[in-house]
Amino acid sequence: MSAPNTNVKSQEKKHKFPLWGMVWSVALALVLLVGLVLWMTASGNEPGDNQPIDGSAATQPQE
């Protein structure tokens, strides 16, 4: 059931700041996500690190 007297323009004015807050929070989340992806890409393992995925063989000393 909808409201009987809905004035979209006045509701838009009343909700301007919360809507902008939501827009800015989504924008900040996207910037942080891009930063995380770039940081993970830049700090990844280089070929020849000799580290197996499970870490069992290369970390134990040879006898």
PyMOL Python script that loads the backbone (N, CA, C, O; Angstrom):
from pymol import cmd

cmd.read_pdbstr("""\
ATOM      1  N   MET A   1       0.845  -1.166   0.000  1.00  0.00           N
ATOM      2  CA  MET A   1       0.000   0.000   0.000  1.00  0.00           C
ATOM      3  C   MET A   1       0.890   1.229   0.000  1.00  0.00           C
ATOM      4  O   MET A   1       1.795   1.339   0.828  1.00  0.00           O
ATOM      5  N   SER A   2       0.648   2.145  -0.909  1.00  0.00           N
ATOM      6  CA  SER A   2       1.498   3.328  -1.028  1.00  0.00           C
ATOM      7  C   SER A   2       0.911   4.501  -0.239  1.00  0.00           C
ATOM      8  O   SER A   2      -0.253   4.497   0.161  1.00  0.00           O
ATOM      9  N   ALA A   3       1.761   5.495  -0.037  1.00  0.00           N
ATOM     10  CA  ALA A   3       1.328   6.692   0.687  1.00  0.00           C
ATOM     11  C   ALA A   3       0.343   7.479  -0.177  1.00  0.00           C
ATOM     12  O   ALA A   3       0.520   7.540  -1.393  1.00  0.00           O
ATOM     13  N   PRO A   4      -0.686   8.082   0.416  1.00  0.00           N
ATOM     14  CA  PRO A   4      -1.705   8.764  -0.374  1.00  0.00           C
ATOM     15  C   PRO A   4      -1.206  10.067  -1.013  1.00  0.00           C
ATOM     16  O   PRO A   4      -1.582  10.375  -2.143  1.00  0.00           O
ATOM     17  N   ASN A   5      -0.381  10.819  -0.322  1.00  0.00           N
ATOM     18  CA  ASN A   5       0.101  12.103  -0.849  1.00  0.00           C
ATOM     19  C   ASN A   5       1.627  12.085  -0.905  1.00  0.00           C
ATOM     20  O   ASN A   5       2.303  12.469   0.050  1.00  0.00           O
ATOM     21  N   THR A   6       2.143  11.643  -2.015  1.00  0.00           N
ATOM     22  CA  THR A   6       3.587  11.552  -2.169  1.00  0.00           C
ATOM     23  C   THR A   6       4.070  12.697  -3.054  1.00  0.00           C
ATOM     24  O   THR A   6       3.658  12.829  -4.207  1.00  0.00           O
ATOM     25  N   ASN A   7       4.948  13.519  -2.491  1.00  0.00           N
ATOM     26  CA  ASN A   7       5.558  14.609  -3.248  1.00  0.00           C
ATOM     27  C   ASN A   7       7.031  14.241  -3.429  1.00  0.00           C
ATOM     28  O   ASN A   7       7.832  14.362  -2.502  1.00  0.00           O
ATOM     29  N   VAL A   8       7.373  13.791  -4.631  1.00  0.00           N
ATOM     30  CA  VAL A   8       8.712  13.278  -4.899  1.00  0.00           C
ATOM     31  C   VAL A   8       9.751  14.379  -4.755  1.00  0.00           C
ATOM     32  O   VAL A   8      10.844  14.121  -4.251  1.00  0.00           O
ATOM     33  N   LYS A   9       9.447  15.579  -5.176  1.00  0.00           N
ATOM     34  CA  LYS A   9      10.412  16.681  -5.105  1.00  0.00           C
ATOM     35  C   LYS A   9      10.764  17.012  -3.656  1.00  0.00           C
ATOM     36  O   LYS A   9      11.937  17.213  -3.340  1.00  0.00           O
ATOM     37  N   SER A  10       9.784  17.072  -2.784  1.00  0.00           N
ATOM     38  CA  SER A  10      10.089  17.396  -1.391  1.00  0.00           C
ATOM     39  C   SER A  10      10.816  16.242  -0.712  1.00  0.00           C
ATOM     40  O   SER A  10      11.687  16.472   0.126  1.00  0.00           O
ATOM     41  N   GLN A  11      10.474  15.010  -1.057  1.00  0.00           N
ATOM     42  CA  GLN A  11      11.179  13.864  -0.494  1.00  0.00           C
ATOM     43  C   GLN A  11      12.632  13.836  -0.968  1.00  0.00           C
ATOM     44  O   GLN A  11      13.533  13.471  -0.214  1.00  0.00           O
ATOM     45  N   GLU A  12      12.846  14.224  -2.219  1.00  0.00           N
ATOM     46  CA  GLU A  12      14.209  14.273  -2.760  1.00  0.00           C
ATOM     47  C   GLU A  12      15.042  15.301  -2.003  1.00  0.00           C
ATOM     48  O   GLU A  12      16.211  15.052  -1.710  1.00  0.00           O
ATOM     49  N   LYS A  13      14.459  16.449  -1.684  1.00  0.00           N
ATOM     50  CA  LYS A  13      15.170  17.479  -0.934  1.00  0.00           C
ATOM     51  C   LYS A  13      15.468  17.018   0.490  1.00  0.00           C
ATOM     52  O   LYS A  13      16.544  17.299   1.018  1.00  0.00           O
ATOM     53  N   LYS A  14      14.527  16.315   1.113  1.00  0.00           N
ATOM     54  CA  LYS A  14      14.710  15.854   2.486  1.00  0.00           C
ATOM     55  C   LYS A  14      15.784  14.766   2.589  1.00  0.00           C
ATOM     56  O   LYS A  14      16.450  14.652   3.618  1.00  0.00           O
ATOM     57  N   HIS A  15      15.955  13.976   1.540  1.00  0.00           N
ATOM     58  CA  HIS A  15      16.878  12.846   1.580  1.00  0.00           C
ATOM     59  C   HIS A  15      18.174  13.110   0.823  1.00  0.00           C
ATOM     60  O   HIS A  15      18.908  12.174   0.505  1.00  0.00           O
ATOM     61  N   LYS A  16      18.461  14.371   0.533  1.00  0.00           N
ATOM     62  CA  LYS A  16      19.637  14.699  -0.277  1.00  0.00           C
ATOM     63  C   LYS A  16      20.938  14.277   0.419  1.00  0.00           C
ATOM     64  O   LYS A  16      21.781  13.629  -0.202  1.00  0.00           O
ATOM     65  N   PHE A  17      21.108  14.627   1.671  1.00  0.00           N
ATOM     66  CA  PHE A  17      22.361  14.325   2.362  1.00  0.00           C
ATOM     67  C   PHE A  17      22.555  12.828   2.606  1.00  0.00           C
ATOM     68  O   PHE A  17      23.665  12.339   2.397  1.00  0.00           O
ATOM     69  N   PRO A  18      21.549  12.079   3.031  1.00  0.00           N
ATOM     70  CA  PRO A  18      21.766  10.632   3.159  1.00  0.00           C
ATOM     71  C   PRO A  18      22.084   9.953   1.820  1.00  0.00           C
ATOM     72  O   PRO A  18      22.888   9.023   1.776  1.00  0.00           O
ATOM     73  N   LEU A  19      21.463  10.409   0.741  1.00  0.00           N
ATOM     74  CA  LEU A  19      21.753   9.822  -0.570  1.00  0.00           C
ATOM     75  C   LEU A  19      23.191  10.116  -0.989  1.00  0.00           C
ATOM     76  O   LEU A  19      23.879   9.237  -1.509  1.00  0.00           O
ATOM     77  N   TRP A  20      23.646  11.344  -0.766  1.00  0.00           N
ATOM     78  CA  TRP A  20      25.031  11.676  -1.103  1.00  0.00           C
ATOM     79  C   TRP A  20      25.999  10.891  -0.213  1.00  0.00           C
ATOM     80  O   TRP A  20      27.074  10.501  -0.667  1.00  0.00           O
ATOM     81  N   GLY A  21      25.633  10.659   1.033  1.00  0.00           N
ATOM     82  CA  GLY A  21      26.467   9.840   1.908  1.00  0.00           C
ATOM     83  C   GLY A  21      26.609   8.424   1.384  1.00  0.00           C
ATOM     84  O   GLY A  21      27.692   7.842   1.449  1.00  0.00           O
ATOM     85  N   MET A  22      25.526   7.865   0.866  1.00  0.00           N
ATOM     86  CA  MET A  22      25.587   6.525   0.291  1.00  0.00           C
ATOM     87  C   MET A  22      26.454   6.502  -0.960  1.00  0.00           C
ATOM     88  O   MET A  22      27.220   5.562  -1.172  1.00  0.00           O
ATOM     89  N   VAL A  23      26.335   7.531  -1.784  1.00  0.00           N
ATOM     90  CA  VAL A  23      27.143   7.611  -3.008  1.00  0.00           C
ATOM     91  C   VAL A  23      28.627   7.691  -2.641  1.00  0.00           C
ATOM     92  O   VAL A  23      29.451   6.989  -3.227  1.00  0.00           O
ATOM     93  N   TRP A  24      28.963   8.538  -1.682  1.00  0.00           N
ATOM     94  CA  TRP A  24      30.367   8.690  -1.278  1.00  0.00           C
ATOM     95  C   TRP A  24      30.906   7.420  -0.628  1.00  0.00           C
ATOM     96  O   TRP A  24      32.075   7.084  -0.822  1.00  0.00           O
ATOM     97  N   SER A  25      30.094   6.716   0.130  1.00  0.00           N
ATOM     98  CA  SER A  25      30.583   5.489   0.760  1.00  0.00           C
ATOM     99  C   SER A  25      30.830   4.395  -0.286  1.00  0.00           C
ATOM    100  O   SER A  25      31.786   3.631  -0.158  1.00  0.00           O
ATOM    101  N   VAL A  26      29.997   4.311  -1.297  1.00  0.00           N
ATOM    102  CA  VAL A  26      30.226   3.342  -2.375  1.00  0.00           C
ATOM    103  C   VAL A  26      31.472   3.726  -3.160  1.00  0.00           C
ATOM    104  O   VAL A  26      32.257   2.855  -3.533  1.00  0.00           O
ATOM    105  N   ALA A  27      31.663   5.016  -3.415  1.00  0.00           N
ATOM    106  CA  ALA A  27      32.860   5.471  -4.129  1.00  0.00           C
ATOM    107  C   ALA A  27      34.119   5.158  -3.320  1.00  0.00           C
ATOM    108  O   ALA A  27      35.119   4.715  -3.884  1.00  0.00           O
ATOM    109  N   LEU A  28      34.080   5.382  -2.014  1.00  0.00           N
ATOM    110  CA  LEU A  28      35.228   5.070  -1.164  1.00  0.00           C
ATOM    111  C   LEU A  28      35.512   3.571  -1.170  1.00  0.00           C
ATOM    112  O   LEU A  28      36.672   3.163  -1.227  1.00  0.00           O
ATOM    113  N   ALA A  29      34.472   2.751  -1.111  1.00  0.00           N
ATOM    114  CA  ALA A  29      34.660   1.302  -1.138  1.00  0.00           C
ATOM    115  C   ALA A  29      35.303   0.857  -2.456  1.00  0.00           C
ATOM    116  O   ALA A  29      36.155  -0.032  -2.456  1.00  0.00           O
ATOM    117  N   LEU A  30      34.909   1.461  -3.565  1.00  0.00           N
ATOM    118  CA  LEU A  30      35.508   1.120  -4.858  1.00  0.00           C
ATOM    119  C   LEU A  30      36.976   1.527  -4.916  1.00  0.00           C
ATOM    120  O   LEU A  30      37.808   0.780  -5.431  1.00  0.00           O
ATOM    121  N   VAL A  31      37.295   2.700  -4.393  1.00  0.00           N
ATOM    122  CA  VAL A  31      38.693   3.152  -4.370  1.00  0.00           C
ATOM    123  C   VAL A  31      39.534   2.211  -3.514  1.00  0.00           C
ATOM    124  O   VAL A  31      40.644   1.847  -3.904  1.00  0.00           O
ATOM    125  N   LEU A  32      39.021   1.818  -2.360  1.00  0.00           N
ATOM    126  CA  LEU A  32      39.752   0.895  -1.500  1.00  0.00           C
ATOM    127  C   LEU A  32      39.914  -0.473  -2.157  1.00  0.00           C
ATOM    128  O   LEU A  32      40.961  -1.105  -2.010  1.00  0.00           O
ATOM    129  N   LEU A  33      38.900  -0.937  -2.875  1.00  0.00           N
ATOM    130  CA  LEU A  33      38.993  -2.218  -3.573  1.00  0.00           C
ATOM    131  C   LEU A  33      40.054  -2.166  -4.669  1.00  0.00           C
ATOM    132  O   LEU A  33      40.848  -3.097  -4.804  1.00  0.00           O
ATOM    133  N   VAL A  34      40.074  -1.106  -5.438  1.00  0.00           N
ATOM    134  CA  VAL A  34      41.091  -0.958  -6.490  1.00  0.00           C
ATOM    135  C   VAL A  34      42.476  -0.900  -5.854  1.00  0.00           C
ATOM    136  O   VAL A  34      43.416  -1.517  -6.356  1.00  0.00           O
ATOM    137  N   GLY A  35      42.607  -0.162  -4.750  1.00  0.00           N
ATOM    138  CA  GLY A  35      43.894  -0.096  -4.064  1.00  0.00           C
ATOM    139  C   GLY A  35      44.346  -1.459  -3.554  1.00  0.00           C
ATOM    140  O   GLY A  35      45.527  -1.792  -3.650  1.00  0.00           O
ATOM    141  N   LEU A  36      43.433  -2.245  -3.018  1.00  0.00           N
ATOM    142  CA  LEU A  36      43.760  -3.581  -2.544  1.00  0.00           C
ATOM    143  C   LEU A  36      44.223  -4.475  -3.686  1.00  0.00           C
ATOM    144  O   LEU A  36      45.209  -5.199  -3.548  1.00  0.00           O
ATOM    145  N   VAL A  37      43.526  -4.431  -4.799  1.00  0.00           N
ATOM    146  CA  VAL A  37      43.900  -5.259  -5.950  1.00  0.00           C
ATOM    147  C   VAL A  37      45.278  -4.847  -6.466  1.00  0.00           C
ATOM    148  O   VAL A  37      46.101  -5.708  -6.777  1.00  0.00           O
ATOM    149  N   LEU A  38      45.539  -3.540  -6.562  1.00  0.00           N
ATOM    150  CA  LEU A  38      46.847  -3.081  -7.033  1.00  0.00           C
ATOM    151  C   LEU A  38      47.953  -3.481  -6.057  1.00  0.00           C
ATOM    152  O   LEU A  38      49.030  -3.896  -6.483  1.00  0.00           O
ATOM    153  N   TRP A  39      47.699  -3.361  -4.759  1.00  0.00           N
ATOM    154  CA  TRP A  39      48.707  -3.725  -3.765  1.00  0.00           C
ATOM    155  C   TRP A  39      48.997  -5.225  -3.809  1.00  0.00           C
ATOM    156  O   TRP A  39      50.156  -5.634  -3.730  1.00  0.00           O
ATOM    157  N   MET A  40      47.955  -6.044  -3.935  1.00  0.00           N
ATOM    158  CA  MET A  40      48.157  -7.491  -4.004  1.00  0.00           C
ATOM    159  C   MET A  40      48.896  -7.887  -5.278  1.00  0.00           C
ATOM    160  O   MET A  40      49.706  -8.814  -5.268  1.00  0.00           O
ATOM    161  N   THR A  41      48.617  -7.188  -6.365  1.00  0.00           N
ATOM    162  CA  THR A  41      49.306  -7.472  -7.614  1.00  0.00           C
ATOM    163  C   THR A  41      50.775  -7.087  -7.517  1.00  0.00           C
ATOM    164  O   THR A  41      51.638  -7.827  -7.991  1.00  0.00           O
ATOM    165  N   ALA A  42      51.072  -5.951  -6.914  1.00  0.00           N
ATOM    166  CA  ALA A  42      52.450  -5.484  -6.815  1.00  0.00           C
ATOM    167  C   ALA A  42      53.268  -6.305  -5.835  1.00  0.00           C
ATOM    168  O   ALA A  42      54.479  -6.428  -6.017  1.00  0.00           O
ATOM    169  N   SER A  43      52.662  -6.866  -4.810  1.00  0.00           N
ATOM    170  CA  SER A  43      53.418  -7.598  -3.797  1.00  0.00           C
ATOM    171  C   SER A  43      53.317  -9.105  -3.964  1.00  0.00           C
ATOM    172  O   SER A  43      53.547  -9.852  -3.012  1.00  0.00           O
ATOM    173  N   GLY A  44      52.982  -9.550  -5.141  1.00  0.00           N
ATOM    174  CA  GLY A  44      52.850 -10.990  -5.380  1.00  0.00           C
ATOM    175  C   GLY A  44      54.204 -11.669  -5.455  1.00  0.00           C
ATOM    176  O   GLY A  44      55.237 -10.999  -5.481  1.00  0.00           O
ATOM    177  N   ASN A  45      54.209 -12.987  -5.489  1.00  0.00           N
ATOM    178  CA  ASN A  45      55.445 -13.758  -5.578  1.00  0.00           C
ATOM    179  C   ASN A  45      56.055 -13.606  -6.954  1.00  0.00           C
ATOM    180  O   ASN A  45      55.357 -13.561  -7.967  1.00  0.00           O
ATOM    181  N   GLU A  46      57.368 -13.529  -6.963  1.00  0.00           N
ATOM    182  CA  GLU A  46      58.100 -13.492  -8.224  1.00  0.00           C
ATOM    183  C   GLU A  46      58.425 -14.921  -8.645  1.00  0.00           C
ATOM    184  O   GLU A  46      58.572 -15.796  -7.792  1.00  0.00           O
ATOM    185  N   PRO A  47      58.540 -15.166  -9.936  1.00  0.00           N
ATOM    186  CA  PRO A  47      58.944 -16.506 -10.366  1.00  0.00           C
ATOM    187  C   PRO A  47      60.333 -16.832  -9.808  1.00  0.00           C
ATOM    188  O   PRO A  47      61.219 -15.978  -9.803  1.00  0.00           O
ATOM    189  N   GLY A  48      60.513 -18.040  -9.350  1.00  0.00           N
ATOM    190  CA  GLY A  48      61.803 -18.459  -8.808  1.00  0.00           C
ATOM    191  C   GLY A  48      61.919 -18.265  -7.311  1.00  0.00           C
ATOM    192  O   GLY A  48      63.019 -18.389  -6.772  1.00  0.00           O
ATOM    193  N   ASP A  49      60.843 -17.968  -6.623  1.00  0.00           N
ATOM    194  CA  ASP A  49      60.898 -17.843  -5.169  1.00  0.00           C
ATOM    195  C   ASP A  49      61.065 -19.203  -4.496  1.00  0.00           C
ATOM    196  O   ASP A  49      61.380 -19.273  -3.308  1.00  0.00           O
ATOM    197  N   ASN A  50      60.858 -20.275  -5.242  1.00  0.00           N
ATOM    198  CA  ASN A  50      61.003 -21.656  -4.746  1.00  0.00           C
ATOM    199  C   ASN A  50      60.134 -21.931  -3.533  1.00  0.00           C
ATOM    200  O   ASN A  50      60.567 -22.636  -2.621  1.00  0.00           O
ATOM    201  N   GLN A  51      58.964 -21.415  -3.497  1.00  0.00           N
ATOM    202  CA  GLN A  51      58.029 -21.686  -2.416  1.00  0.00           C
ATOM    203  C   GLN A  51      56.874 -22.500  -2.985  1.00  0.00           C
ATOM    204  O   GLN A  51      56.089 -21.980  -3.778  1.00  0.00           O
ATOM    205  N   PRO A  52      56.756 -23.756  -2.597  1.00  0.00           N
ATOM    206  CA  PRO A  52      55.605 -24.529  -3.070  1.00  0.00           C
ATOM    207  C   PRO A  52      54.314 -24.008  -2.437  1.00  0.00           C
ATOM    208  O   PRO A  52      54.345 -23.288  -1.439  1.00  0.00           O
ATOM    209  N   ILE A  53      53.224 -24.369  -3.010  1.00  0.00           N
ATOM    210  CA  ILE A  53      51.934 -23.859  -2.540  1.00  0.00           C
ATOM    211  C   ILE A  53      51.656 -24.291  -1.112  1.00  0.00           C
ATOM    212  O   ILE A  53      51.188 -23.486  -0.307  1.00  0.00           O
ATOM    213  N   ASP A  54      51.933 -25.549  -0.778  1.00  0.00           N
ATOM    214  CA  ASP A  54      51.641 -26.021   0.577  1.00  0.00           C
ATOM    215  C   ASP A  54      52.767 -25.706   1.557  1.00  0.00           C
ATOM    216  O   ASP A  54      52.569 -25.827   2.766  1.00  0.00           O
ATOM    217  N   GLY A  55      53.930 -25.310   1.077  1.00  0.00           N
ATOM    218  CA  GLY A  55      55.029 -24.902   1.947  1.00  0.00           C
ATOM    219  C   GLY A  55      55.746 -26.029   2.637  1.00  0.00           C
ATOM    220  O   GLY A  55      56.483 -25.777   3.591  1.00  0.00           O
ATOM    221  N   SER A  56      55.569 -27.280   2.200  1.00  0.00           N
ATOM    222  CA  SER A  56      56.132 -28.401   2.938  1.00  0.00           C
ATOM    223  C   SER A  56      57.571 -28.745   2.510  1.00  0.00           C
ATOM    224  O   SER A  56      58.423 -28.955   3.374  1.00  0.00           O
ATOM    225  N   ALA A  57      57.856 -28.804   1.226  1.00  0.00           N
ATOM    226  CA  ALA A  57      59.139 -29.336   0.762  1.00  0.00           C
ATOM    227  C   ALA A  57      60.282 -28.311   0.825  1.00  0.00           C
ATOM    228  O   ALA A  57      61.381 -28.657   1.257  1.00  0.00           O
ATOM    229  N   ALA A  58      60.056 -27.107   0.419  1.00  0.00           N
ATOM    230  CA  ALA A  58      61.149 -26.151   0.289  1.00  0.00           C
ATOM    231  C   ALA A  58      61.557 -25.537   1.621  1.00  0.00           C
ATOM    232  O   ALA A  58      62.653 -24.985   1.717  1.00  0.00           O
ATOM    233  N   THR A  59      60.725 -25.610   2.644  1.00  0.00           N
ATOM    234  CA  THR A  59      61.064 -24.962   3.912  1.00  0.00           C
ATOM    235  C   THR A  59      61.807 -25.881   4.858  1.00  0.00           C
ATOM    236  O   THR A  59      62.326 -25.413   5.872  1.00  0.00           O
ATOM    237  N   GLN A  60      61.879 -27.182   4.564  1.00  0.00           N
ATOM    238  CA  GLN A  60      62.577 -28.116   5.437  1.00  0.00           C
ATOM    239  C   GLN A  60      64.029 -28.247   4.973  1.00  0.00           C
ATOM    240  O   GLN A  60      64.282 -28.363   3.774  1.00  0.00           O
ATOM    241  N   PRO A  61      64.983 -28.231   5.902  1.00  0.00           N
ATOM    242  CA  PRO A  61      66.407 -28.354   5.499  1.00  0.00           C
ATOM    243  C   PRO A  61      66.706 -29.751   4.957  1.00  0.00           C
ATOM    244  O   PRO A  61      66.099 -30.742   5.364  1.00  0.00           O
ATOM    245  N   GLN A  62      67.662 -29.797   4.027  1.00  0.00           N
ATOM    246  CA  GLN A  62      68.092 -31.071   3.445  1.00  0.00           C
ATOM    247  C   GLN A  62      69.069 -31.747   4.402  1.00  0.00           C
ATOM    248  O   GLN A  62      69.917 -31.069   4.983  1.00  0.00           O
ATOM    249  N   GLU A  63      68.973 -33.057   4.580  1.00  0.00           N
ATOM    250  CA  GLU A  63      69.899 -33.789   5.466  1.00  0.00           C
ATOM    251  C   GLU A  63      70.957 -34.493   4.686  1.00  0.00           C
ATOM    252  O   GLU A  63      71.817 -35.155   5.269  1.00  0.00           O
TER     253      GLU A  63
END
""", "prot")
cmd.dss("prot")
cmd.show_as("cartoon", "prot")
cmd.util.cbc("prot")
cmd.orient("prot")
